[in-house]
Amino acid sequence: MTTTPANASPSHASQATRAVRGRVLHFQRDPQFHEDAYQYWEDGLLIIRDGRIVAAGDHGRLAAEIPAGTEVIDHRGKLIVPGFIDTHVHFPQTDIIASPSPGLLHWLETYTFPEERRFEDPDYARGVAGFFTEELLRNGTTSAVVWSTVHAASADALFAESHQRNLRMVTGKVLMDRNCPEFLRDTAESGARDSAELLSRWHGKGRLGYAITPRFAPTSSEAQLATCAELARAYPDAYIQTHVAENRDEVRWVAELFPHARSYLDVYDHYGLLRPGAFYGHAIYLDQDDRRRLADSGAAVAHCPTSNLFLGSGFYDFHQSDANRLNVTLATDVGGGTSFSMLRTMNAAHKVARMGGYYLTALRMFYLATRAAADALGWSERVGSFTPGCEADFIVLDPQATPLIARRSARSETLEEQLFAFAMLGDDRVIDQVYVMGEAV
């Protein structure tokens, strides 16, 4: 075999088999509830063929299985983990990140809606989609569940950009037929028609998936929610994404608009939108009946700690989440969220949990950003781990990325300490390399 240093840049795009050496970590289940939740090899090896994992394990055990002449890419001393999966992020809000606002509704009216209007221009949408996907990759995010705008052209732009880069991505056209500016309003009929056309064009193409996307209950009439239900029945393998119980004002508003619903979540449940593959952003203000129903349905929570803090929405309750075994995932929620970095999102998640008297470990945070999201998407045999047969989307984290991280890493005596240093001190600088289907990008 030949060995290539990690900082070399040989042309090996046509090579069918390659091996990657370094400290290798992946998850099999939730470390909060299982002692055997993860596998870690201090001197590990990934063997990759045609973009998929053939084997993962200890280098000493697997080295003999490397075919003669195979290039071994050397990342020794660095940590190799599956690529991050962001389960709730708005690509049209890329350029309004860090916009000052006293709260959610003001932020929507002042910044979000005017910016989203610009996505009726396909050229503008393509330009932002290109930057957005680059920013995800720069931060180690190789898959995401993404929001577009009400314009079909915005979803087309992101799908095309993701397909060109061979990324495993989900998005959908926003559905919004009331309580929004006229320039962003569709109708129940036009929204369903556009969604069905996008579904037929993109869902299942390459590594892409479509999400039925009502913005949130206040901006969809009952007629539009009924068309969402029809789409969900017609396309049982489509994803669903929306917002729920993000702040108290929003919850009160939903109670006024849907007086016959038991709760905010019950509005979606009434229309058959709670099922596996459905993602509910925020989910802060739920009661016990809501949590039980959410858990029973197989739907997932997209926990968005940086946006919850930025907009003053509230703290996610991990105690109740665990008690009900909710499917929790981690999300940046850019642009209400303040960073594309899943490491910085972990930082906020840990602090939010501590404010509720809950200790969120680094091991669990990395699980939430990888395997938990893959499981919630039904992708456990595709991405999110190094199980043989999975697509080889992974990232390399550098414990020498900054002088401070290097000093702290030198004192780390356990895997938990090293991961915690990455989560508390890290950002895009920690991401040394990103691989998509086994190719360095």
C-alpha positions in Angstrom: 0.0 0.0 0.0 1.0 3.6 -0.3 0.6 6.2 2.4 -0.4 9.8 1.7 -0.1 12.5 4.3 -3.3 14.2 5.1 -2.1 17.6 3.8 -1.2 16.2 0.4 -3.6 16.6 -2.4 -3.2 13.7 -4.9 -5.7 13.2 -7.6 -7.5 10.0 -6.6 -11.1 10.7 -7.7 -11.0 7.7 -10.0 -9.7 5.3 -7.4 -12.4 2.8 -6.4 -10.9 1.8 -3.1 -9.1 3.9 -0.5 -8.4 3.8 3.2 -8.4 6.5 5.8 -6.5 6.2 9.0 -7.0 8.2 12.2 -8.9 8.2 15.5 -12.3 6.9 14.5 -15.6 7.4 16.3 -19.2 6.6 15.5 -22.4 5.9 17.3 -24.8 2.9 17.2 -27.4 4.2 19.7 -28.0 6.9 22.3 -25.3 7.1 24.9 -27.7 8.6 27.4 -29.5 5.2 27.6 -26.9 2.6 26.4 -23.5 1.8 27.7 -22.4 0.2 24.3 -23.6 3.2 22.4 -20.5 3.9 20.4 -17.3 2.5 18.9 -14.0 4.2 19.1 -10.6 3.3 17.8 -7.6 5.3 18.9 -5.7 4.1 15.8 -8.6 3.4 13.5 -9.1 2.7 9.9 -11.9 3.2 7.4 -11.8 1.1 4.2 -14.0 2.7 1.5 -15.0 1.3 -1.9 -17.0 3.2 -4.5 -18.0 5.8 -1.9 -19.2 3.3 0.7 -17.8 2.0 3.9 -16.5 -1.5 3.6 -15.0 -1.8 7.0 -14.3 0.3 10.1 -12.2 -0.7 13.1 -8.7 -0.9 14.6 -5.9 -0.3 12.1 -3.9 -3.3 13.5 -6.8 -5.6 12.8 -7.9 -4.2 9.4 -4.6 -3.3 7.8 -4.2 -6.7 6.3 -7.5 -6.3 4.5 -6.4 -3.3 2.5 -5.9 -4.3 -1.1 -2.3 -4.0 -2.5 -1.6 -0.6 -4.0 -4.5 1.1 -2.1 -3.7 4.6 -1.0 -4.0 5.1 2.7 -4.8 8.7 3.6 -3.1 9.5 6.9 -5.1 11.6 9.5 -3.4 10.1 12.6 -3.8 12.3 15.6 -7.1 13.7 14.3 -10.6 12.5 15.0 -12.7 11.1 12.2 -16.5 11.1 12.7 -19.6 10.9 10.5 -20.5 14.2 8.8 -22.9 16.4 10.8 -26.6 16.4 9.9 -28.4 19.6 10.5 -32.2 18.9 10.8 -33.5 22.5 10.6 -31.9 25.3 8.7 -33.3 28.1 6.4 -31.1 28.6 3.4 -32.9 31.8 2.3 -32.0 33.4 5.7 -28.2 33.1 5.1 -27.8 36.8 4.4 -29.9 38.0 7.4 -28.1 36.0 10.0 -27.3 38.1 13.1 -30.0 40.7 12.4 -31.1 42.5 15.6 -34.7 42.0 16.8 -36.7 42.0 20.0 -38.5 38.8 19.1 -39.6 36.2 16.6 -42.6 37.9 15.0 -40.8 41.2 14.7 -37.8 39.4 13.2 -40.0 37.6 10.6 -41.7 40.9 9.5 -38.6 43.1 9.5 -36.0 40.8 8.1 -37.2 37.4 7.0 -40.1 38.1 4.8 -38.5 41.0 2.8 -35.4 38.8 2.3 -37.4 35.8 1.2 -39.2 37.9 -1.4 -35.9 38.1 -3.3 -36.0 34.4 -4.0 -38.6 34.8 -6.6 -35.6 35.5 -8.8 -34.0 32.1 -9.8 -30.6 33.7 -10.3 -30.6 35.1 -6.8 -31.8 31.8 -5.4 -29.0 30.0 -7.2 -26.3 32.4 -5.9 -27.4 32.0 -2.3 -27.8 28.2 -2.6 -24.2 27.9 -3.8 -22.9 29.9 -0.9 -25.1 28.0 1.6 -23.9 24.6 0.6 -20.3 25.7 0.7 -20.9 27.1 4.2 -22.4 23.9 5.4 -19.5 21.9 4.1 -17.0 24.3 5.6 -18.6 23.6 8.9 -18.6 19.8 8.5 -22.3 19.5 7.7 -22.7 17.0 5.0 -26.5 16.5 5.1 -29.3 18.8 6.2 -33.1 19.2 6.3 -33.4 22.6 4.8 -36.1 25.3 4.3 -36.6 27.1 1.0 -39.1 29.9 0.4 -42.6 29.9 -0.9 -41.2 30.1 -4.4 -40.7 26.8 -6.2 -37.6 28.3 -7.8 -35.9 28.5 -4.4 -36.3 24.7 -3.9 -35.2 24.0 -7.4 -32.0 26.1 -6.8 -31.0 24.2 -3.7 -31.9 20.8 -5.1 -29.8 21.5 -8.2 -26.8 22.8 -6.2 -27.0 19.8 -3.8 -27.3 17.3 -6.7 -24.3 18.8 -8.4 -22.3 18.3 -5.3 -23.7 14.8 -4.7 -25.0 15.8 -1.2 -27.7 14.0 0.7 -30.2 16.8 1.3 -33.8 17.4 2.0 -35.8 20.6 1.2 -39.3 21.7 0.2 -41.2 24.7 -0.9 -42.7 26.7 2.0 -46.6 26.6 2.1 -48.1 29.8 3.4 -51.5 31.1 2.4 -52.4 33.6 5.2 -51.0 35.9 7.9 -48.1 36.8 5.8 -47.3 39.5 3.2 -49.2 39.2 0.0 -45.9 38.9 -2.0 -45.1 35.6 -0.2 -48.6 34.1 -0.2 -49.6 31.1 -2.2 -53.0 29.3 -2.1 -54.0 25.9 -0.9 -54.3 24.8 -4.5 -51.1 26.4 -5.9 -49.0 25.3 -3.0 -50.1 21.7 -3.3 -49.6 21.8 -7.1 -46.1 23.2 -6.8 -45.2 20.8 -4.1 -46.4 17.8 -6.1 -44.4 19.0 -9.1 -41.2 19.4 -7.1 -41.7 16.0 -5.5 -42.0 14.3 -8.8 -38.9 16.2 -10.1 -36.5 15.8 -7.1 -37.6 13.3 -4.5 -35.4 10.3 -4.7 -33.2 11.8 -7.4 -29.6 11.0 -6.5 -29.3 11.7 -2.8 -32.2 14.1 -2.5 -35.5 14.0 -0.6 -38.5 16.3 -0.5 -40.1 17.7 2.6 -43.8 18.9 2.8 -43.2 22.3 4.4 -46.1 24.3 6.0 -44.2 27.2 7.6 -46.2 27.0 10.8 -49.8 26.6 11.7 -50.6 30.4 11.9 -49.6 30.9 8.2 -51.6 28.0 6.8 -55.4 27.9 6.6 -57.2 24.8 7.4 -57.7 24.3 3.7 -53.9 24.4 3.2 -53.3 22.0 6.1 -55.8 19.7 4.5 -53.8 19.7 1.3 -50.7 18.9 3.3 -52.5 15.9 4.7 -53.4 14.8 1.1 -49.8 15.2 0.0 -48.6 13.2 3.0 -51.0 10.4 2.2 -50.1 10.5 -1.5 -46.3 10.4 -0.8 -45.8 8.3 2.4 -42.0 8.4 2.0 -41.8 12.2 1.8 -40.5 14.1 4.7 -42.4 16.8 6.7 -41.0 19.8 8.4 -42.6 22.7 10.3 -42.3 24.7 13.5 -44.2 24.1 16.8 -44.4 25.8 20.2 -41.4 28.0 19.7 -42.5 30.8 22.0 -45.5 31.7 24.2 -46.9 34.4 21.9 -47.0 32.0 19.0 -48.7 29.3 21.2 -51.4 31.8 22.2 -51.9 32.9 18.6 -52.4 29.2 17.5 -55.0 28.7 20.3 -56.9 31.7 18.9 -56.7 30.5 15.3 -57.6 26.9 16.0 -60.0 27.0 19.0 -61.0 23.4 18.6 -57.5 22.0 18.8 -56.3 20.6 22.1 -52.9 22.1 21.6 -50.5 23.5 19.0 -49.2 20.1 18.2 -52.7 18.7 18.0 -53.3 21.0 15.0 -50.7 19.0 13.0 -51.8 15.7 14.4 -55.4 16.4 13.2 -54.1 16.6 9.7 -52.0 13.5 9.9 -48.7 15.3 9.9 -47.2 13.4 12.9 -45.2 10.4 11.5 -41.7 9.1 11.1 -39.7 11.5 8.9 -41.5 14.5 10.3 -39.4 17.2 12.0 -40.8 19.7 14.4 -38.6 22.7 15.0 -38.2 24.0 18.6 -41.0 22.1 20.5 -40.3 24.1 23.7 -43.8 24.6 25.1 -45.3 21.1 25.0 -47.4 19.4 27.6 -47.2 15.8 28.6 -49.9 14.7 26.2 -48.0 16.4 23.4 -44.8 14.7 24.3 -46.4 11.3 24.5 -48.1 11.7 21.2 -44.9 13.0 19.6 -43.0 10.0 20.8 -45.6 7.5 19.8 -45.8 9.0 16.3 -42.1 8.5 15.5 -41.7 12.2 14.5 -38.6 14.0 15.7 -37.7 17.3 17.4 -35.2 19.6 15.8 -33.6 21.3 18.8 -32.4 24.7 17.9 -30.6 26.1 20.9 -28.8 29.1 19.3 -32.0 30.5 17.8 -34.0 29.8 21.0 -31.4 31.9 22.8 -31.1 34.6 20.1 -34.8 35.2 19.9 -35.4 34.7 23.6 -37.9 31.9 22.9 -37.1 29.6 25.9 -35.2 26.5 27.0 -35.8 23.0 25.7 -36.7 20.6 28.5 -34.3 17.7 28.3 -35.6 16.0 31.4 -39.1 15.7 30.0 -37.7 14.9 26.6 -35.8 11.9 28.0 -38.7 10.8 30.2 -40.8 10.5 27.1 -38.0 9.2 24.9 -38.5 11.8 22.2 -36.5 11.6 19.0 -34.2 14.6 19.5 -31.9 15.9 16.9 -29.7 19.0 16.7 -30.2 22.0 14.4 -28.6 25.4 13.7 -31.8 27.1 12.5 -29.9 29.7 10.6 -30.7 32.6 10.3 -32.5 32.8 13.6 -29.7 30.6 14.7 -26.4 32.4 14.9 -23.9 30.0 13.4 -23.7 27.3 10.7 -21.3 25.4 13.0 -22.8 22.3 14.7 -19.9 22.6 17.2 -21.1 26.0 18.3 -24.7 24.7 18.3 -23.5 21.9 20.7 -22.0 24.6 22.9 -25.4 26.4 23.2 -27.2 23.1 23.6 -25.0 22.2 26.6 -25.6 25.6 28.3 -29.4 25.5 27.6 -29.5 22.1 29.2 -27.6 23.2 32.2 -30.1 26.1 32.7 -32.7 23.4 33.1 -30.6 21.4 35.6 -29.6 18.8 33.0 -26.1 17.7 32.1 -25.7 17.1 28.4 -22.6 15.1 27.7 -20.3 15.7 24.7 -20.8 12.1 23.6 -24.5 12.6 23.4 -24.2 15.9 21.6 -22.1 14.2 18.9 -24.7 11.4 18.7 -27.5 14.0 18.3 -25.6 15.6 15.4 -24.9 12.3 13.6 -26.6 9.0 14.2 -29.8 10.4 15.9 -30.5 12.6 12.9 -29.8 9.7 10.5 -32.2 7.4 12.4 -34.9 10.1 12.5 -34.6 10.5 8.7 -34.7 6.7 8.1 -31.1 6.9 6.9 -29.4 4.6 9.4 -28.2 2.4 6.6 -27.1 5.3 4.5 -25.3 8.0 6.6 -24.6 8.9 10.2 -22.3 6.0 11.1 -19.5 3.8 9.7 -21.6 0.7 9.5 -20.5 -1.3 6.4 -22.6 -0.3 3.4 -23.1 3.3 4.6 -22.2 6.1 2.3 -18.8 7.5 3.3 -19.7 11.0 4.4 -17.4 12.0 7.2 -15.3 14.8 8.6 -11.9 15.1 10.2 -11.6 17.2 13.4 -8.2 18.7 14.3 -7.3 18.9 18.0 -4.5 21.3 17.1 -6.9 23.7 15.2 -6.2 26.7 17.5 -3.6 27.3 20.2 -6.2 27.1 23.0 -7.8 23.9 21.6 -4.3 22.4 21.2 -3.4 23.1 24.8 -6.7 21.8 26.1 -6.5 18.7 23.9 -3.1 17.9 25.3 -4.6 17.7 28.7 -7.6 15.6 27.6 -7.4 12.1 29.2 -10.7 10.7 27.9 -12.7 10.7 24.7 -15.4 12.7 26.6 -12.9 15.4 27.5 -11.6 15.7 23.9 -15.2 15.9 22.5 -16.2 18.4 25.1 -13.2 20.6 24.2 -14.3 20.5 20.5 -17.9 21.4 21.5 -17.1 24.2 23.9 -14.1 25.7 22.0 -14.6 24.7 18.4 -16.0 26.2 15.3 -15.3 25.9 11.5 -11.5 26.0 12.2 -11.7 22.5 13.8 -13.0 21.0 10.5 -9.8 19.8 8.9 -11.3 17.8 6.0 -14.7 16.9 4.7 -15.4 13.8 2.7 -18.6 13.2 0.7 -19.1 9.7 -0.7 -15.4 9.0 0.1 -14.2 12.0 -1.8 -12.4 15.0 -0.1 -14.4 18.1 -0.9 
